[in-house]
Amino acid sequence: MLKLSISQIKEKYTDYPICLMDYIERDIHEKSIEIRFDKENITLTCAFNKDGNCNKSFLFPDDDQLIENFVGYLTDHHDYSFMRSRFMLGNCYLKIKELKEQRSDICLVFYQ
């Protein structure tokens, strides 16, 4: 997902519900796209940089058990930086973020 444009993501996930969002406030104009994966019980949201490419992906699982299983896998297969509180994946980083008043208590943030 990282580095893909909105149109590339829309084209890739045409069989899934997609929500496009524009956030506009004063001098701020941000775009994001949300894709719902009902069978997997997870929602993916992508934020975009000024060039229109995804620079952050957020995974919001419906069930925190999915995160526990995923973190267990990451712990066994990837390095974790305690100084920066992130996993170091091959071409990106992953942070686990605690949320307040969201559909799930935790989300996974992928970024470069």
Summary of the structure (lengths in Angstrom):
residues: 112
radius of gyration: 14.7
end to end distance: 11.3
largest distance: 45.0
contacts: 277
relative contact order: 0.18
helix: 19%
strand: 47%
